[in-house]
Amino acid sequence: MDQNPPPVQTRSLAVNAAFLKDIKDDNRELKSLLDKIHPMTEHPQTAVNHWPEFIQCLADLRDQLALHFSLEEAYGYFEEAIQTAPQLSLLAQQLRSQHTALFEQIRELAEQSLEVPGDSPEQATKFLHKFQFFRQAFESHEEAELKLILDAFEEDLGGGD
């Protein structure tokens, strides 16, 4: 009869250095764009006064989100989270599935912004409400992704017991 205890299984969440640099650069650019857009959306008249710049910012945001979502999926942090903490796989799948809908929303907003007259506070107000709805959905999504990653790290470190 073998008296040796079973080997301790360890898991580790691999951290890809290229991923970290790319995602850091992406997050910096994304935050910069959102910070640039925010004051333009605080008041309809401000948006109207800066409408051409706002339209360009939405186009830039659309392009940045395409990169942002593709980086998240290409570098596979979802897979790492799932492998490290399989109970998180359903949440990871739900978050990944949101990428398409969020990208479609910003793509449509970027296109619709071209149709809004730059001198109409009323139409700008309606459009800004749509944009705020998108921004809230995107920020909630990003918070949920961060929580998923932190939960996976916690599981990896043994704090999830």
VOGU-3710 file (C-alpha; in Angstrom, 3 decimals, decimal comma):
1> mdqnpppvqt> 0,000/0,000/0,000  1,442/3,306/-1,139  1,570/5,871/1,669  2,629/8,762/-0,555  0,041/11,527/-0,922  -1,236/12,209/-4,405  0,779/14,804/-6,300  -0,430/18,351/-5,924  -1,820/19,669/-9,155  -0,968/23,242/-9,917
11> rslavnaafl> -2,448/25,487/-12,521  -1,042/28,653/-13,909  -2,493/31,456/-15,890  -0,013/32,140/-18,668  0,727/35,782/-19,297  1,758/36,496/-22,851  4,146/39,479/-22,946  3,082/40,440/-26,475  -0,544/40,365/-25,362  0,195/42,595/-22,399
21> kdikddnrel> 1,956/45,209/-24,529  -0,658/45,174/-27,282  -3,589/45,285/-24,895  -1,928/48,033/-22,842  -1,411/50,141/-25,975  -4,954/49,393/-27,102  -6,425/50,282/-23,715  -4,448/53,536/-23,639  -5,770/54,510/-27,083  -9,310/53,441/-26,201
31> kslldkihpm> -9,272/55,447/-22,959  -7,875/58,466/-24,789  -10,687/58,316/-27,346  -13,374/57,910/-24,706  -11,876/60,788/-22,702  -11,898/62,948/-25,830  -15,522/62,063/-26,615  -16,859/62,512/-23,083  -16,842/66,342/-22,894  -18,390/66,569/-26,347
41> tehpqtavnh> -21,341/64,479/-25,189  -22,056/66,282/-21,922  -24,326/68,867/-23,513  -26,084/68,862/-26,897  -24,827/72,345/-27,781  -21,245/71,265/-27,100  -21,772/68,284/-29,383  -23,240/70,548/-32,070  -20,276/72,933/-31,757  -17,887/70,022/-32,251
51> wpefiqclad> -19,992/67,807/-34,524  -17,369/67,169/-37,249  -14,802/66,267/-34,580  -17,372/64,089/-32,788  -18,143/62,238/-36,035  -14,422/61,589/-36,531  -14,064/60,397/-32,938  -16,904/57,907/-33,434  -15,217/56,572/-36,570  -11,948/56,284/-34,640
61> lrdqlalhfs> -13,759/54,571/-31,772  -15,348/52,094/-34,182  -11,919/51,252/-35,604  -10,330/51,027/-32,160  -13,057/48,701/-30,908  -12,505/46,437/-33,913  -8,864/46,172/-32,839  -9,763/45,909/-29,144  -12,149/42,994/-29,607  -9,866/41,187/-32,038
71> leeaygyfee> -6,937/41,478/-29,611  -9,009/40,033/-26,792  -10,052/37,110/-28,939  -6,757/36,573/-30,780  -4,620/36,416/-27,667  -7,037/34,051/-26,042  -7,341/35,438/-22,553  -10,830/33,968/-22,534  -9,366/30,515/-23,091  -6,817/31,096/-20,336
81> aiqtapqlsl> -9,580/32,095/-17,938  -11,633/29,038/-18,903  -8,700/26,643/-18,548  -7,717/28,126/-15,216  -11,246/28,307/-13,833  -13,618/26,180/-15,928  -16,635/27,310/-13,899  -16,135/30,720/-15,513  -16,525/29,357/-19,054  -20,194/30,271/-19,424
91> laqqlrsqht> -19,495/33,869/-18,435  -16,504/33,977/-20,780  -18,657/32,722/-23,654  -21,353/35,308/-22,876  -18,806/38,127/-22,802  -17,173/37,018/-26,022  -20,576/36,860/-27,715  -21,199/40,496/-26,761  -18,305/41,683/-28,939  -20,286/41,329/-32,148
101> alfeqirela> -23,316/43,206/-30,831  -21,230/45,998/-29,314  -19,219/46,409/-32,488  -22,397/46,467/-34,560  -23,791/49,193/-32,301  -20,743/51,458/-32,648  -20,601/50,810/-36,394  -24,246/51,870/-36,734  -23,691/54,911/-34,512  -20,703/56,012/-36,582
111> eqslevpgds> -22,817/55,729/-39,738  -25,870/57,423/-38,196  -23,779/60,344/-36,943  -23,165/61,303/-40,564  -26,923/61,767/-41,012  -27,413/64,101/-38,030  -27,388/67,776/-39,043  -24,504/69,490/-37,307  -26,670/72,466/-36,410  -29,581/70,724/-34,693
121> peqatkflhk> -29,377/70,442/-30,888  -32,649/68,464/-30,876  -31,358/65,781/-33,230  -27,978/65,821/-31,510  -29,750/65,171/-28,195  -31,532/62,112/-29,610  -28,301/60,817/-31,047  -26,372/61,438/-27,829  -28,909/59,342/-25,905  -28,203/56,442/-28,269
131> fqffrqafes> -24,478/56,944/-27,811  -24,794/57,061/-24,006  -26,754/53,801/-24,093  -23,918/52,237/-26,108  -21,243/53,654/-23,821  -22,959/52,280/-20,714  -23,281/48,851/-22,333  -19,629/48,905/-23,384  -18,407/50,001/-19,950  -20,486/47,279/-18,256
141> heeaelklil> -19,020/44,747/-20,677  -15,456/45,867/-19,941  -16,071/45,739/-16,178  -17,425/42,197/-16,508  -14,379/41,155/-18,545  -12,035/42,603/-15,951  -13,910/40,783/-13,196  -13,662/37,535/-15,176  -9,908/37,920/-15,518  -9,490/38,814/-11,844
151> dafeedlggg> -11,666/35,863/-10,808  -9,542/33,561/-12,972  -6,352/34,920/-11,390  -7,873/34,459/-7,943  -8,748/30,857/-8,787  -5,235/30,345/-10,133  -3,711/31,680/-6,940  -5,971/29,528/-4,811  -8,087/32,337/-3,407  -11,303/31,096/-4,936
161> d> -11,981/28,465/-2,287
//
